[in-house]
C-alpha cells in the first residue's frame, strides 16, 4: 500500500513539474523579434471572420492560432493558417523569424505581398549578414487566386527550401521563373499549377534541379514542345504533371532518362503521333495520363509490361484499332480510362488479371463478348460504359458489382430493364447516369435515392418518381412522363431537409397546376418545368425559392399576372416565362443580378416599365410578341451590360432566340447581347440612345408602329450581327453609316417607307432583295428598280468623300467577318483559364457528371483543383 501511494505521488509530482516547466517556457520564451514579425504580418491582414483573435500582446505568441514553437527554446518554427478566410496583404516580415521552417498561407484570399526593408536590402546586397532567411524549408501560398506576383526574386534568399507551392497564383508577368527556381538545388517538390506561366524555356538543356522529386506545371500557357531540361532532371524525379497546357509535338524517347518516374501527366495538351511503344520500358510507372490529346494509331501492346501501373487514361484522342489483350495483365491497375475511336470486341481476356481495378471507363464503340455467367475479378467503385454497345439489356456481370458509387451507362443502347431488379440494384449507388438510351419503364411507383440522377432522353412513362431528401441533382427531362407534379413533390418530408439543388422536368407531358409546396425544396438553384402542359397561376410558395439561379417555365399554358416579388432573389440570373398566357404589366420586381429575361409570346400589356432599365447586368431582354404599347423608353441606354465590357458568363444557358426570321437555340449567352421588342404595338420614334448600345449583337424592333428616321448614329454599333426593323413606318433614306456595320450578317428593312438609293459600295448589296421589299420609294441594288439620274448624282456627291474608305471597307469585309466570328466564339477555346477549369473537371470522379454540374451549378471562379 505504501509502495502504491509512493508511485502515485511520483506521477503527480512529474505531471506538476511538466506543467510548470511548460508554462515557464511559454511565458518567458516567446521571442520578442518573432512576436514582432507576426504582429507586422497581422497588420496587413483583413480578418473578417476574426480567426486571429488570439493574436494579441496579452497572450503568449506560442499559443496563438496557427503558431507552433519549439518546446525547448520557445522559438517560432511553424505557422499554419491554411484555409482561414484571410484577406489583404502577405507581409514577408514572417521570413525574418529566424527558426521558421514551415509556412502555409494557402487557400485564403490574399491580394498582395510586401517585402520588409531588410529583405529588399539583401536582394540588392546579397552578402548582407544582418538578415537570416535560410531556415524556411516549406512554403505554401497556393490557391490565393487574386494574388498577382510580378517578381519572384525574393525566393532566392530562401536557400533551404525543399517544398514550394505557388499554384493558382498569377505569375503571368514573371518571365524568369525557371532561373529563379533553379537557384534552389535542395528543392524536393515544386508546384506551379495554373499560374498563367507562358515560357517553359524549351531550348534550355539543363536546370539545377538536382534533388527534385515532384514537378507540377499543369494548367499553364506553355505552347512549345517539351523542353530539353525536363529529360535531364534529377534521377530521383518520380512525379511530372504537365497536363492542361498546349504542349505540342511527339513524346521524345529521351523521356527514358527518367527511369524512376511513377507519375506522368500529359493530359489535355496537343501531343501528336503514336503513343510510343517504348513507354512500356518505364517499369516503375504507376500513373500514365494521356487524355485529350491528338495521339493517333493504336494502343501499344507494350503497355502491358507496366506491371506497376495503377492508372491508365487515354480517352479523347484520335486512337483507333482494338484494345490489346496485354492490358488485362496489369494486375496492379486501379483506374482504366479508354476512349476515342477505338473499337472491337472485348472479351474476358481483357480483364483477366485486373484484380485491383476500381475505376473502369470505356467511352468508345466497344462491343462485349462475355460469358453470360462471367464474374469479373474486380469490384468497381466507378464504371462508365458510355457510348459502348452494351444494350439492349443490362448484362448480368454488372449486377455483380456491389461497391459501385458511380454508374454511367448513358448512350449505350439500352432499351429494356428488369424494373424491380434494376431499381433495387441502383438504390445504393450515389450517381446514376442513364441518359440518351431508349429505356421504357413506368416510374409511377418508383422511389429514387441516389445523390445525382440523370435519366433524360429515354422513353420513361407514368408519373414522376418519388425522390428522397438526399437527392441533389434530378434530371428526367425529354421523356414521356404524364400527370400532375404534386404527388412526387408535395408529400410531407418531416424534419429532414431536402438537398435538391437541380430539378429538370422539362420536355415531358406533365399536366395540372404548378404545385404550391415549394417550401419543401427551398435549396433549389435550378428549376426547369418548360415544355410541358402545365396550367394555372404561379403559386405563392414559389416566392420562397430565393436561392434560384435559373428558372425556366417556357412553353406551358400558365396564365394570370406574374406577381412574384423576386427582388430578393439575389442569385437569379436567368428567367424564361416565354410562350405562356401571362397577362398584366411586365414584371418589375426583378433582382439586380438578372442577366437574361425572356417574356416573349405572352399577353403582357401597357408600357415598357422604366424598372427594366435599372437591371445593370442584363444582357438578354426579349419582350417580343406581347401587347406592349407606347414608346421605347430612352432609359434603355442604362442597361449597361449591353454596352459594357464583354465578359463570359459564369453560367451556360440554353435558350431560343427568334433571329434571322427563324427560331434558333443558343448556348453560353454571356457572349450574346440581344434586344427583341418585336411584334408589339410600340409607337413613336426609335430613341437615339438605343443606337449607343455599341456592344449589341441582335436588335429586333420589327412589327410595331415605329416611325421617323434611322439616325446615322447606327454606324457606331460595330458589333451588330442582326438588325430587323421590318414592318414599321420608318421613313427617309437609309443612312450611309449603316455600311460601317461590317459584322452584319442579317438585315431586314422591308415594309417601311424608306426612300432614295440603297447605299452603294458596301455589303448592303449582298443581302437578298427581300430585305428591302415593301419600300416603293427605294431604289438601287439589290432591287430591280433603278434610281433616277438626279438620285444617282446626289448619292455620288454625298458619298464621294468616303469612296476610298468604302472601297477599303468592302475589300476587307470578308476577312473582318470571319475574324469577328472567331473573336466571338473562338475566345472561349483560346482562353486558357476557361479551358483549364473546364477540362480539370473531366478528370474528376466521372467526366459527364462533373461537366454537367460545373456548367450548370458551379461558378468557374469558385472551382479549385485538388490540393496535393
Secondary structure as GFF3:
##gff-version 3
##sequence-region A 1 868
A	DSSP	alpha_helix	2	28	.	.	.	ID=ss1
A	DSSP	alpha_helix	32	43	.	.	.	ID=ss2
A	DSSP	beta_strand	45	46	.	.	.	ID=ss3
A	DSSP	three_ten_helix	61	63	.	.	.	ID=ss4
A	DSSP	beta_strand	67	69	.	.	.	ID=ss5
A	DSSP	beta_strand	76	80	.	.	.	ID=ss6
A	DSSP	beta_strand	87	91	.	.	.	ID=ss7
A	DSSP	three_ten_helix	92	96	.	.	.	ID=ss8
A	DSSP	beta_strand	102	104	.	.	.	ID=ss9
A	DSSP	beta_strand	109	114	.	.	.	ID=ss10
A	DSSP	alpha_helix	117	124	.	.	.	ID=ss11
A	DSSP	beta_strand	138	140	.	.	.	ID=ss12
A	DSSP	three_ten_helix	153	157	.	.	.	ID=ss13
A	DSSP	beta_strand	163	165	.	.	.	ID=ss14
A	DSSP	alpha_helix	177	181	.	.	.	ID=ss15
A	DSSP	beta_strand	189	191	.	.	.	ID=ss16
A	DSSP	beta_strand	214	216	.	.	.	ID=ss17
A	DSSP	three_ten_helix	228	232	.	.	.	ID=ss18
A	DSSP	beta_strand	239	241	.	.	.	ID=ss19
A	DSSP	beta_strand	248	249	.	.	.	ID=ss20
A	DSSP	three_ten_helix	253	257	.	.	.	ID=ss21
A	DSSP	beta_strand	263	265	.	.	.	ID=ss22
A	DSSP	beta_strand	270	274	.	.	.	ID=ss23
A	DSSP	three_ten_helix	277	281	.	.	.	ID=ss24
A	DSSP	beta_strand	287	289	.	.	.	ID=ss25
A	DSSP	beta_strand	294	297	.	.	.	ID=ss26
A	DSSP	three_ten_helix	301	305	.	.	.	ID=ss27
A	DSSP	beta_strand	311	313	.	.	.	ID=ss28
A	DSSP	beta_strand	318	319	.	.	.	ID=ss29
A	DSSP	three_ten_helix	325	329	.	.	.	ID=ss30
A	DSSP	beta_strand	335	346	.	.	.	ID=ss31
A	DSSP	three_ten_helix	348	351	.	.	.	ID=ss32
A	DSSP	beta_strand	359	368	.	.	.	ID=ss33
A	DSSP	beta_strand	382	384	.	.	.	ID=ss34
A	DSSP	three_ten_helix	396	400	.	.	.	ID=ss35
A	DSSP	beta_strand	406	408	.	.	.	ID=ss36
A	DSSP	alpha_helix	419	425	.	.	.	ID=ss37
A	DSSP	three_ten_helix	426	428	.	.	.	ID=ss38
A	DSSP	beta_strand	431	433	.	.	.	ID=ss39
A	DSSP	beta_strand	447	448	.	.	.	ID=ss40
A	DSSP	beta_strand	452	454	.	.	.	ID=ss41
A	DSSP	beta_strand	466	467	.	.	.	ID=ss42
A	DSSP	beta_strand	473	475	.	.	.	ID=ss43
A	DSSP	beta_strand	482	483	.	.	.	ID=ss44
A	DSSP	alpha_helix	486	489	.	.	.	ID=ss45
A	DSSP	beta_strand	502	504	.	.	.	ID=ss46
A	DSSP	beta_strand	509	510	.	.	.	ID=ss47
A	DSSP	three_ten_helix	518	521	.	.	.	ID=ss48
A	DSSP	beta_strand	526	528	.	.	.	ID=ss49
A	DSSP	beta_strand	535	536	.	.	.	ID=ss50
A	DSSP	three_ten_helix	540	544	.	.	.	ID=ss51
A	DSSP	beta_strand	550	552	.	.	.	ID=ss52
A	DSSP	beta_strand	557	561	.	.	.	ID=ss53
A	DSSP	beta_strand	574	576	.	.	.	ID=ss54
A	DSSP	beta_strand	581	584	.	.	.	ID=ss55
A	DSSP	beta_strand	596	598	.	.	.	ID=ss56
A	DSSP	beta_strand	603	606	.	.	.	ID=ss57
A	DSSP	three_ten_helix	610	614	.	.	.	ID=ss58
A	DSSP	beta_strand	620	622	.	.	.	ID=ss59
A	DSSP	beta_strand	627	630	.	.	.	ID=ss60
A	DSSP	three_ten_helix	634	638	.	.	.	ID=ss61
A	DSSP	three_ten_helix	640	642	.	.	.	ID=ss62
A	DSSP	beta_strand	654	659	.	.	.	ID=ss63
A	DSSP	beta_strand	662	667	.	.	.	ID=ss64
A	DSSP	three_ten_helix	669	671	.	.	.	ID=ss65
A	DSSP	beta_strand	674	676	.	.	.	ID=ss66
A	DSSP	beta_strand	681	685	.	.	.	ID=ss67
A	DSSP	three_ten_helix	688	692	.	.	.	ID=ss68
A	DSSP	beta_strand	698	700	.	.	.	ID=ss69
A	DSSP	beta_strand	705	708	.	.	.	ID=ss70
A	DSSP	three_ten_helix	712	716	.	.	.	ID=ss71
A	DSSP	beta_strand	722	724	.	.	.	ID=ss72
A	DSSP	beta_strand	729	733	.	.	.	ID=ss73
A	DSSP	three_ten_helix	736	740	.	.	.	ID=ss74
A	DSSP	beta_strand	746	748	.	.	.	ID=ss75
A	DSSP	beta_strand	753	757	.	.	.	ID=ss76
A	DSSP	three_ten_helix	763	766	.	.	.	ID=ss77
A	DSSP	three_ten_helix	769	772	.	.	.	ID=ss78
A	DSSP	beta_strand	777	779	.	.	.	ID=ss79
A	DSSP	alpha_helix	789	799	.	.	.	ID=ss80
A	DSSP	three_ten_helix	800	802	.	.	.	ID=ss81
A	DSSP	alpha_helix	803	821	.	.	.	ID=ss82
A	DSSP	pi_helix	822	826	.	.	.	ID=ss83
A	DSSP	alpha_helix	827	830	.	.	.	ID=ss84
A	DSSP	alpha_helix	832	842	.	.	.	ID=ss85
A	DSSP	alpha_helix	847	856	.	.	.	ID=ss86
A	DSSP	three_ten_helix	860	862	.	.	.	ID=ss87
###
